[in-house]
Amino acid sequence: MTSSAFGRRTHAVLLLASLGASVMACKPVEEASNRPATSLEFPSPYRPVSEAGDTQFSTEAARDEAGEAKFVMDWAGIKLGTTVADIGAGEGYYTIRLAERVGPKGRVLAQDINRGALDRLGERVTREQLDNVAIKEGAIDDPRLPEKSFDRIFMVHMYHEVDEPYAFLWRLRPALAKGGEVIVVDRDRATDQHGIPPKLLFCEFAAVGYRLTGFSEELKLGGYIARFTLSGPRPKPSAIKTCGTPPKK
């Protein structure tokens, strides 16, 4: 893709995101009985959610050969001293590389809801003596991050697995430091096929008060990367509108 074509694509995507709220539907489907009690005040998504997959996306060697982590970290502006949360850290591909990039004055918090993956990552962090890494277990509707703590929050190939996206994004907002950004890496696929169409991603983030500020489809292993910042006050849960079309009964 030429730079001019990429510029037009990015401009079009940003315009689309600014209209995200206008394509939201009115009311969520009837609440499912198996939803967490802590999510019931939020709308449930109309879209299906991918089942949690392997905690390791591709192999680390293949990802390094493609320059994935370097491209994403460069694009996200990760540098010495940056504080980053790696949501859905899994086996720690990004956690380890982020720790190296931010250096001893930076911090990385690796979060996941898979206790086994976190235990294995903890062993790896100890083995590699990464003193700037902490590990935390989250919940399906709450990342459980400390407030005003992170310059960047990474969600790499995991957002499509979030069962309660509106509750999750709402509770994620306070964790961003001033000027902080959320970085999402995913694939343009149906949400039950381990991906999420960009248009739907933009809409869900806009519904909870985020603004798209960057987008690229240049990942060598496929997929896209998007950048979001906060926009306006956090909406009341009852004011959040569900994106997409209600499923047929």
N, C-alpha and C positions, 0 to 999 in steps of 0.2 A: 504494500500500500504506500502510495506517495505521501509526502508530508502534507500537500495541499488536500489530498483526498481524506487523509486522517483528520485534518483540521475540520473539514466539512462534516465528517462523521461525528467528531466530538461535539461540534457546535449543535448538530441536530439532536444528539443524545441529551445534552444539557437542556435544550428547549423542551424536549419530551419530559424530562424530570420535573421541570418547573410546572408542567401541566398535570403532574401525577395525581394530585388530589382530585382533579376533575373527573378522573375515570374510576373513582372509587364507588363501590356499590353502597347500598343504604344500610342493610342490616345483616348481621351474620346469621348463619343457619342455626337451628335449634341447638342449644348447648348439649354437648355429649356428656354422658354421666361419668365418663372416666377422666374428665379433665381435672387437673389439680385445683383444689379449693382456692389457691392463691392466684388462679388465672380467670376465675369466673367473672370478675368485673371487666375483663377485656374481651373484645370480640375474638372468636375463633376464626381461623383462615378458611376461605372457601376451597383453597387448593389442597390437593393431597400432599403428604409429607413423606419424603424418602425415609426408609428405615435406616438406622445407623449402619454404616458400612464398615469396611476394614479401617482400622485406625491409622493405616499407612497408605497414602495415595501414591501409586507408582513406587519406584525404588529411589532411594536417596541418590544413588549413582546416576540414574537416568535424569533426575531432576537437576542435579548439579551440572551434568553434561549439557543440558539445555539452557543452563544459566538462569533457571527459574527464580531461585531465592535472591540472587543478585539483582535481577531485573525488578522484582517486586519491592525489595528494600530500597533500591535507588529511586524508584518511582514514588514510593511512599515517603521519601525524605528521611530515612533512618540514618542516624549518625551517632558519633560518640556522645554519650550522655542522655540519649533519648530513653524515655520510659515507655515500655510497650506491654500490652496484654495480648497474649496469644490464645484466643478462644478456640476450643476444640483442638487443643495442642496434639492430641494423639501420642504418637511415639516420639514427637519432639523435633521433627525435621526443621521447622521454622524456629522453634525455641532455641536450639543450639546455635543456629546461624545468627539469630538476632542477638544472642548473648555475646557472640564474638564481635558483632558490628557495634553494639552500643558501648562496649568496654566496661571497665570497672566502675565508672561514674554513672553508667546507665543501669536500668533495671528491667527485667523481663519477668512477667507473671504468666506462668503456663496454667491454663484452666481447661478442664474437661469434666464431663459427667461420668466418664468411664473410669471407675476406680482402679481397675487392673492396668489400664494404659498409664494412669498417673503414677502407679507404683513402679512400673517399668521405667518411666521417664525419670522418676526420682532417683532410681539406681544409676541411670546414665548420667544425670547431673552430678551426682556424688562421684562417680568414677572419673568424669572429666573435670572435676573440681571447678564447677561454674558457680562461683560465690554470688554472682549477680542475678541468679534465677531463684524464684520462689514458685511453689506449686499450690494450686487451690482447686477444690472440687466445687463445681457449680450445680445448678438445677436446670431442668428443662425450660423453665420460664423465668429464670433469674441467673445472670452470670455471677452474682455475688462478688462484685468488685468494689474496692474502696473508692470513696468519692474523690473527685477532682485529682486523680492520680496519674492519668495516662496521656501522653502526647499522641500515641497511636494505639488503636485497638485493631488487631488482625482477626479476620474470620476467613480462613482459607479452606475452601471445599467443604464447608460444614453448614452454612446458613440454611440450605435446603433441608437439613435434618432437624431444624428447630421446630418443635411441635407447637409452640406458642409464640409466634414471631412478634406479635404486638406487645404482649407482656414482656417478652425478652428485651426488645429494643427500648421499651419505655424504661425498664430498670437498668439498661446499659447507659443511658444518657448521663446520669450524674457522675459516672466514672471518668469522663473526659476532663482533662485539664483545659485551661483557657487556650483556645486555638487548636484543640485536639481534633483528630480525625479518625474515622472508622474506615478501614481498608478491607474490602470484600473481594475475594478471588473465587470465581465459580464458573460453571459452564452454562451455555445457552441451550438448556434441555428442559423437558417437562419436569416438574418438581418431584414426581415419583420415579424419575430416572436419574437421580443424583445430579441435579442442576436446577437452575431457575432462570427463566427468560429475563433479560435485563429490564424490560418494561415493567414487569411485575415486581422485581427487586426495588426499582426506583419508587414505585407506588407505595410499597409497604414501608419503606424508610420515610417517605414524605408524610405518610399518615401519622407518624409518631414524632414529626418535627425535625427531620434531617433534610439537608440540602445536598444534592449531588454537585460536586465541584471538579470531578475528573473521571475519565473513562478511557480504557484502552483495550483493544482486542489483539495485542501483539505478543501474548504469551506463546512461547514456542511449543509448549506441550498442549496447547489448545486452551480455550476458555477466555475469560475476560477479567479485568480488574477495575474496580470502581472505588471512588473516594467520596466520603460524606462528612459534612460538618453539621453542627447544630444550627437550627433555624427557628428562632422564636422560642416562646416558653413551651415547656412540656405540656401536652394536652391532657385533659382529664380522661381517664380510661373510657368513660361513657361517651366521650366525644369522638373517639377514634372510629373511622369508617373502614369497613373491610374492602379490600381490593379484589377485583375480579368479578366473576359471575357465579351466583349461587348454583350449586349442583342440582340437577333435576331430581325430584323425589320419586 
